[in-house]
């Protein structure tokens, strides 16, 4: 007998729902990372003649990623309020 057979239907639903939420959150983070890396690369990397980043390119990449992270954090802070307004 496996663990799911001992759970009530409500517990099974809750367990499945939690897994779905974690998977969705992982996919959102993965999308954010890929999108940010692509955008920052296009914006910051200009010299393809060397195999290393120049100091200005490194600085640009760092600033770009930090800006994206701050923006994402601010969006996450206001989203619950926006969601609440749409649900009301």
Backbone as ProteinMPNN parsed JSONL, in Angstrom:
{"seq_chain_A": "XXXXXXXXXXXXXXXXXXXXXXXXXXXXXXXXXXXXXXXXXXXXXXXXXXXXXXXXXXXXXXXXXXXXXXXXXXXXXXXXXXXXXXXX", "coords_chain_A": {"N_chain_A": [[0.848, -1.176, 0.0], [0.7, 2.117, -0.978], [1.688, 5.495, -0.016], [-0.198, 7.432, -0.934], [-2.576, 6.014, -1.011], [-3.356, 5.902, 1.597], [-4.083, 8.435, 2.206], [-6.673, 10.853, 2.57], [-9.152, 11.886, 0.131], [-9.17, 14.702, 0.115], [-6.681, 15.289, 1.246], [-5.015, 14.127, -0.652], [-5.583, 15.764, -2.851], [-4.645, 18.215, -1.853], [-1.914, 17.639, -1.541], [-1.144, 17.104, -4.205], [-1.763, 19.587, -5.306], [0.078, 21.244, -3.982], [2.476, 20.289, -5.047], [2.085, 20.994, -7.725], [2.089, 23.799, -7.458], [4.741, 24.257, -6.614], [6.124, 23.328, -8.848], [5.18, 25.118, -10.783], [6.186, 27.526, -9.736], [8.937, 27.004, -9.928], [9.187, 26.879, -12.725], [8.492, 29.508, -13.369], [10.624, 30.913, -12.212], [12.737, 29.842, -13.672], [12.067, 30.756, -16.26], [12.286, 33.526, -15.824], [15.053, 33.761, -15.289], [16.218, 32.878, -17.715], [15.111, 34.717, -19.549], [16.06, 37.155, -18.481], [18.855, 36.784, -18.603], [19.213, 36.612, -21.387], [18.298, 39.149, -22.235], [20.067, 40.863, -20.849], [22.495, 40.001, -21.905], [22.238, 40.742, -24.632], [22.108, 43.486, -24.294], [24.519, 44.169, -23.043], [26.856, 42.824, -23.963], [29.273, 43.348, -26.271], [31.66, 42.899, -27.579], [32.942, 40.379, -29.39], [35.344, 39.308, -29.963], [37.084, 38.423, -28.062], [37.549, 35.937, -25.493], [36.856, 36.538, -22.967], [35.053, 38.616, -20.64], [34.967, 42.154, -20.75], [35.804, 44.715, -18.33], [33.833, 46.842, -18.345], [31.714, 45.409, -19.571], [31.253, 43.376, -17.689], [30.423, 44.923, -15.516], [28.115, 46.082, -16.592], [26.526, 43.773, -17.025], [26.235, 42.868, -14.348], [24.856, 45.085, -13.218], [22.545, 45.08, -14.804], [21.364, 42.584, -14.196], [20.956, 42.869, -11.426], [19.138, 44.998, -11.44], [16.979, 43.793, -12.74], [16.364, 41.809, -10.851], [15.605, 43.39, -8.642], [13.374, 44.65, -9.736], [11.715, 42.43, -10.168], [11.327, 41.617, -7.51], [9.909, 43.821, -6.502], [7.601, 43.659, -8.041], [6.578, 41.22, -7.128], [5.899, 41.982, -4.563], [3.73, 43.729, -4.92], [1.878, 42.232, -6.305], [0.042, 40.535, -4.765], [-1.821, 42.449, -3.829], [-2.823, 43.466, -6.23], [-3.945, 41.127, -7.309], [-5.918, 40.716, -5.385], [-7.602, 42.913, -5.855], [-8.626, 42.276, -8.385], [-10.036, 39.986, -7.796], [-12.038, 40.83, -6.128]], "CA_chain_A": [[0.0, 0.0, 0.0], [1.54, 3.314, -1.011], [1.268, 6.604, 0.855], [-1.397, 8.088, -1.463], [-3.765, 5.227, -0.71], [-3.72, 6.161, 2.986], [-4.531, 9.817, 2.319], [-8.055, 11.129, 2.181], [-9.191, 12.618, -1.142], [-8.785, 16.098, 0.34], [-5.234, 15.311, 1.457], [-4.4, 13.841, -1.952], [-5.716, 16.983, -3.652], [-3.741, 19.213, -1.294], [-0.546, 17.227, -1.854], [-0.959, 17.327, -5.641], [-1.806, 21.029, -5.531], [1.348, 21.792, -3.515], [3.487, 19.917, -6.043], [1.833, 21.835, -8.89], [2.535, 25.155, -7.146], [6.216, 24.263, -6.619], [6.553, 23.184, -10.24], [4.883, 26.384, -11.441], [7.144, 28.51, -9.233], [10.225, 26.671, -10.532], [9.138, 27.279, -14.134], [8.521, 30.969, -13.405], [12.001, 31.332, -11.923], [13.544, 29.443, -14.823], [11.746, 31.688, -17.337], [12.868, 34.812, -15.451], [16.509, 33.68, -15.445], [16.54, 32.793, -19.147], [14.751, 35.998, -20.171], [16.977, 38.184, -17.985], [20.184, 36.528, -19.166], [19.181, 36.983, -22.8], [18.177, 40.604, -22.371], [21.307, 41.485, -20.385], [23.533, 39.66, -22.88], [22.059, 41.613, -25.802], [22.345, 44.871, -23.903], [25.839, 44.436, -22.462], [28.002, 42.176, -24.607], [29.487, 43.973, -27.574], [32.913, 42.467, -28.183], [32.977, 38.927, -29.533], [36.684, 38.953, -30.415], [37.819, 37.818, -26.95], [36.778, 34.915, -24.775], [36.561, 37.033, -21.623], [34.288, 39.86, -20.581], [35.694, 43.35, -20.327], [35.275, 45.267, -17.077], [32.535, 47.495, -18.574], [30.7, 44.383, -19.834], [30.943, 42.752, -16.396], [29.653, 45.895, -14.742], [26.802, 46.179, -17.231], [25.802, 42.53, -16.725], [25.868, 42.894, -12.932], [23.814, 46.099, -13.025], [21.335, 44.628, -15.495], [20.764, 41.489, -13.428], [20.469, 43.428, -10.163], [17.94, 45.784, -11.754], [15.906, 42.832, -13.018], [15.989, 41.181, -9.58], [14.852, 44.379, -7.849], [12.063, 44.806, -10.378], [10.946, 41.215, -9.885], [10.955, 41.658, -6.09], [8.857, 44.828, -6.348], [6.389, 43.101, -8.648], [6.062, 40.2, -6.217], [5.31, 42.646, -3.406], [2.442, 44.354, -5.243], [0.955, 41.285, -6.943], [-1.101, 40.127, -3.935], [-2.815, 43.526, -3.811], [-3.453, 43.495, -7.554], [-4.8, 39.937, -7.375], [-7.074, 40.946, -4.516], [-8.498, 43.858, -6.538], [-9.311, 41.588, -9.473], [-10.932, 38.97, -7.241], [-13.166, 41.49, -5.451]], "C_chain_A": [[0.897, 1.244, 0.0], [0.911, 4.438, -0.192], [-0.015, 7.265, 0.374], [-2.668, 7.317, -1.149], [-4.22, 5.448, 0.729], [-4.237, 7.577, 3.184], [-5.996, 9.933, 1.928], [-8.031, 11.848, 0.833], [-8.766, 14.079, -0.982], [-7.277, 16.225, 0.524], [-4.487, 15.034, 0.155], [-4.438, 15.082, -2.836], [-4.718, 18.033, -3.176], [-2.291, 18.891, -1.649], [-0.236, 17.478, -3.331], [-0.892, 18.814, -5.949], [-0.493, 21.681, -5.102], [2.472, 21.486, -4.496], [3.33, 20.788, -7.28], [2.322, 23.26, -8.655], [4.06, 25.251, -7.164], [6.743, 24.176, -8.049], [6.323, 24.482, -11.0], [5.886, 27.449, -11.02], [8.529, 28.267, -9.836], [10.257, 27.129, -11.986], [9.166, 28.794, -14.276], [9.937, 31.491, -13.175], [12.906, 31.02, -13.106], [13.311, 30.403, -15.994], [12.379, 33.051, -17.066], [14.375, 34.818, -15.694], [16.897, 33.688, -16.924], [16.263, 34.125, -19.84], [15.728, 37.092, -19.762], [18.37, 38.006, -18.579], [20.238, 36.942, -20.631], [19.146, 38.481, -23.007], [19.479, 41.295, -21.963], [22.46, 41.195, -21.348], [23.437, 40.59, -24.089], [22.435, 43.054, -25.494], [23.815, 45.149, -23.588], [27.036, 43.885, -23.234], [28.14, 42.688, -26.034], [30.706, 43.435, -28.312], [32.971, 40.941, -28.196], [34.343, 38.434, -30.013], [37.518, 38.312, -29.316], [36.914, 36.819, -26.233], [36.436, 35.342, -23.351], [35.762, 38.329, -21.708], [35.197, 41.006, -20.164], [35.089, 43.843, -19.009], [33.953, 46.011, -17.295], [31.403, 46.488, -18.858], [30.281, 43.694, -18.538], [30.06, 43.666, -15.553], [28.228, 46.019, -15.281], [25.949, 44.955, -16.91], [25.327, 42.533, -15.275], [24.741, 43.884, -12.663], [22.488, 45.658, -13.629], [20.619, 43.546, -14.684], [20.216, 42.002, -12.1], [19.188, 44.232, -10.371], [16.751, 44.865, -12.008], [15.434, 42.162, -11.732], [15.187, 42.135, -8.703], [13.458, 44.575, -8.422], [11.166, 43.621, -10.074], [10.467, 41.212, -8.436], [9.831, 42.663, -5.852], [7.535, 44.331, -6.919], [5.764, 42.072, -7.716], [5.417, 40.821, -4.987], [3.929, 43.214, -3.718], [1.431, 43.382, -5.841], [-0.188, 40.83, -6.04], [-2.201, 41.188, -3.89], [-3.546, 43.614, -5.146], [-4.393, 42.31, -7.712], [-6.07, 40.136, -6.567], [-8.08, 41.871, -5.196], [-9.279, 43.175, -7.656], [-10.304, 40.554, -8.962], [-12.157, 39.586, -6.582], [-14.208, 41.981, -6.415]], "O_chain_A": [[1.749, 1.4, 0.874], [-0.231, 4.345, 0.259], [-0.852, 7.631, 1.199], [-3.737, 7.917, -1.032], [-5.383, 5.195, 1.042], [-4.782, 7.884, 4.244], [-6.487, 9.203, 1.067], [-6.989, 12.369, 0.435], [-8.082, 14.628, -1.846], [-6.665, 17.163, 0.014], [-3.447, 15.638, -0.11], [-3.451, 15.414, -3.492], [-4.033, 18.663, -3.981], [-1.529, 19.785, -2.018], [0.825, 18.008, -3.661], [-0.069, 19.254, -6.752], [0.001, 22.577, -5.787], [3.327, 22.335, -4.747], [4.321, 21.271, -7.829], [2.907, 23.868, -9.551], [4.61, 26.226, -7.675], [7.694, 24.868, -8.412], [7.179, 24.903, -11.778], [6.383, 28.197, -11.861], [9.218, 29.215, -10.212], [11.25, 27.705, -12.431], [9.79, 29.317, -15.198], [10.39, 32.404, -13.866], [13.74, 31.838, -13.494], [14.268, 30.818, -16.648], [12.943, 33.664, -17.972], [14.911, 35.78, -16.245], [17.798, 34.421, -17.331], [17.081, 34.604, -20.624], [16.175, 37.871, -20.603], [18.992, 38.977, -19.009], [21.21, 37.559, -21.066], [19.869, 39.023, -23.843], [19.942, 42.205, -22.649], [23.308, 42.058, -21.576], [24.44, 41.16, -24.518], [23.008, 43.752, -26.33], [24.302, 46.251, -23.842], [28.127, 44.448, -23.152], [27.265, 42.496, -26.879], [30.773, 43.51, -29.539], [33.04, 40.299, -27.148], [34.482, 37.281, -30.421], [38.556, 37.717, -29.602], [35.689, 36.858, -26.353], [35.798, 34.591, -22.613], [35.795, 39.037, -22.714], [36.084, 40.84, -19.327], [33.993, 43.433, -18.628], [33.027, 45.834, -16.503], [30.267, 46.698, -18.433], [29.095, 43.455, -18.313], [29.076, 43.226, -14.958], [27.264, 46.056, -14.517], [24.776, 45.09, -16.561], [24.165, 42.238, -14.997], [23.782, 43.563, -11.962], [21.432, 45.846, -13.025], [19.401, 43.6, -14.511], [19.123, 41.608, -11.691], [18.261, 44.149, -9.565], [15.643, 45.133, -11.543], [14.233, 41.968, -11.54], [14.199, 41.732, -8.089], [12.479, 44.656, -7.68], [9.989, 43.792, -9.757], [9.325, 40.845, -8.163], [8.906, 42.391, -5.088], [6.475, 44.561, -6.337], [4.546, 42.058, -7.537], [4.485, 40.248, -4.425], [3.045, 43.182, -2.862], [0.238, 43.685, -5.879], [-1.319, 40.744, -6.519], [-3.385, 40.853, -3.913], [-4.76, 43.815, -5.179], [-5.514, 42.466, -8.196], [-7.161, 39.772, -7.005], [-9.286, 41.634, -5.12], [-10.46, 43.462, -7.855], [-11.305, 40.275, -9.622], [-13.201, 38.94, -6.485], [-15.213, 42.556, -5.998]]}, "name": "protein", "num_of_chains": 1, "seq": "XXXXXXXXXXXXXXXXXXXXXXXXXXXXXXXXXXXXXXXXXXXXXXXXXXXXXXXXXXXXXXXXXXXXXXXXXXXXXXXXXXXXXXXX"}
